[in-house]
Amino acid sequence: MPRHFIIMFDEFSINSSDVKKGENNPEVIVASRCINVALFVSNNLRRDVQVSIAMGKHNDLRVISFPGESLRRVSPDERSISFFLLKAMNILSELELGRSKTMDNGIVVHRRSFADLLNQWNPSTVYRSALEPYSLQGYPNLDSDGLFVYSFRDSSAEEIDEIGPLPRPSSPERFILDVNTLFDGK
């Protein structure tokens, strides 16, 4: 499994009108930036990284995954990414619990429990961002094939079993950038 980031949102509201006008809600902007930072802030598309955007309860998560290794026709700009998020959300609205669907550009949408996703993804280690503000430099032995979770919901983060909490910067984009930078330096 490649390095995998999952960003868990409380709310995720997206609609066609806002996307067309380029006036996205704050969570759509953050999600678009997370996808951009995770996959495109390097010399090329990162094939060894996957980033997922999740919303809902742990027993019924709606997840949009952008796997770098199989992604096609997705550009790094916010507007393009937001169109794909909108299309994925439309698919999710009709997807039954326990199902996944791969879009023609490689984006995968899931409607599953968090436990089912962990079984499917089978990460070597699960790391969770914690509220303690300190640097990742004190973590030289992180597993690059881990699942890195950033949650806006403190209660949902408590439900996640992990090896140990990682620092939680004020934004998930920074969390992703810090983790990728750490591995780029190795």
C-alpha positions in Angstrom: 0.0 0.0 0.0 1.3 3.5 -0.8 1.4 6.2 1.8 -2.2 7.1 2.4 -3.7 10.2 3.9 -7.4 10.4 5.0 -8.9 13.7 5.9 -12.1 13.3 7.9 -14.6 16.2 7.7 -17.6 17.0 9.9 -19.5 18.6 7.1 -18.9 18.5 3.3 -21.3 20.5 1.3 -20.7 20.8 -2.4 -23.1 21.9 -5.2 -22.9 22.4 -8.9 -23.7 26.1 -8.9 -20.8 26.9 -6.5 -18.4 24.7 -8.3 -19.3 26.3 -11.7 -18.8 29.8 -10.2 -15.6 28.9 -8.4 -17.2 29.9 -5.1 -16.7 26.7 -3.1 -17.5 26.1 0.5 -14.5 26.2 2.9 -14.4 22.4 3.3 -14.3 21.9 -0.5 -11.4 24.4 -0.7 -9.5 22.5 2.0 -10.2 19.2 0.4 -9.0 20.5 -3.0 -5.8 21.8 -1.4 -5.2 18.5 0.4 -5.4 16.6 -2.9 -3.1 19.1 -4.5 -0.5 19.1 -1.8 -0.6 15.3 -1.4 -0.3 14.4 -5.1 1.1 17.4 -7.0 3.5 19.3 -4.8 6.6 17.5 -6.1 8.4 17.3 -9.5 5.5 15.2 -10.9 2.4 13.4 -9.8 3.2 11.3 -6.7 2.5 7.7 -7.7 3.4 6.5 -4.2 0.7 8.5 -2.4 -3.1 8.2 -2.0 -5.3 10.8 -0.5 -8.9 10.3 0.7 -11.6 12.7 1.7 -14.1 11.3 4.2 -17.4 12.4 5.8 -20.0 10.7 7.8 -20.0 8.4 10.8 -17.4 5.6 11.3 -20.0 2.9 10.6 -21.1 4.7 7.4 -18.3 6.7 5.9 -18.5 8.3 2.5 -15.0 8.4 1.1 -13.5 9.8 -2.1 -10.0 8.4 -2.8 -7.4 9.8 -5.2 -4.8 7.1 -5.7 -1.7 8.6 -7.3 -0.7 5.2 -8.8 -3.8 5.0 -11.1 -5.0 8.6 -11.3 -5.7 10.0 -14.8 -6.8 13.3 -16.2 -6.8 15.2 -12.9 -5.0 18.5 -12.8 -3.8 20.2 -9.7 -6.0 23.3 -9.8 -8.8 23.8 -7.3 -11.5 24.2 -9.9 -10.7 20.9 -11.7 -10.4 19.0 -8.4 -13.7 20.5 -7.1 -15.5 19.3 -10.3 -14.2 15.7 -9.6 -15.3 16.0 -6.0 -18.8 17.0 -7.1 -19.0 14.1 -9.6 -17.8 11.7 -6.9 -20.3 13.1 -4.4 -23.1 12.5 -6.9 -22.0 8.9 -7.3 -21.8 8.5 -3.5 -25.4 9.8 -3.1 -26.6 6.6 -4.9 -24.0 4.2 -3.6 -25.2 1.5 -1.1 -23.4 0.9 2.2 -20.6 -1.6 1.8 -20.0 -0.7 -1.9 -17.2 1.0 -3.8 -17.0 2.3 -7.4 -14.0 3.4 -9.5 -14.5 6.3 -11.8 -13.0 6.3 -15.3 -10.2 8.6 -14.2 -9.1 6.3 -11.3 -10.8 8.1 -8.4 -12.5 5.6 -6.1 -15.6 6.3 -4.1 -16.4 4.2 -1.1 -19.4 3.9 1.3 -18.2 1.7 4.0 -17.4 1.5 7.7 -14.0 2.7 8.8 -13.2 -0.9 9.9 -14.0 -2.2 6.5 -11.8 0.4 4.8 -8.9 -0.5 7.1 -9.4 -4.2 6.1 -9.5 -3.3 2.4 -6.5 -0.9 2.5 -4.5 -3.0 5.0 -2.1 -0.3 6.1 1.1 -1.3 7.8 0.5 1.3 10.5 -2.3 3.8 11.3 -1.2 7.2 12.6 -3.6 9.9 13.9 -3.0 13.6 14.1 -3.3 14.8 17.7 -3.8 18.3 19.1 -0.3 18.6 20.6 1.6 21.3 18.6 5.1 19.9 17.9 7.2 19.0 15.0 7.4 15.7 13.0 11.2 15.9 13.3 11.0 13.8 16.4 9.5 10.9 14.4 12.3 9.4 12.3 10.9 5.9 12.2 7.5 6.5 10.7 6.4 3.8 8.2 6.1 5.3 4.8 3.3 2.7 3.9 1.1 3.9 6.8 -2.3 5.5 6.9 -2.1 9.1 8.2 -5.4 10.3 9.6 -6.3 14.0 10.1 -9.7 14.6 11.6 -11.6 17.8 12.3 -13.6 15.7 14.8 -11.8 15.0 18.0 -14.4 12.4 19.0 -13.9 10.4 15.7 -10.2 10.5 16.2 -10.6 8.9 19.5 -12.3 5.9 17.9 -9.1 5.2 15.8 -6.6 2.7 17.2 -3.1 3.8 16.2 0.5 3.2 17.0 0.9 6.7 18.3 -0.4 10.2 17.7 1.4 12.6 15.4 1.6 16.3 15.6 -1.5 18.1 14.3 -0.8 21.4 12.6 -3.7 23.8 12.2 -4.5 22.6 8.7 -4.6 19.2 7.0 -2.6 20.5 4.1 0.3 21.3 6.4 0.0 17.8 7.9 0.3 16.2 4.5 3.1 18.5 3.4 5.1 17.8 6.6 4.7 14.0 6.3 5.6 14.0 2.6 8.6 16.3 3.2 9.8 13.9 6.0 9.8 11.0 3.6 11.3 13.0 0.7 14.3 13.8 2.9 15.0 10.1 3.6 
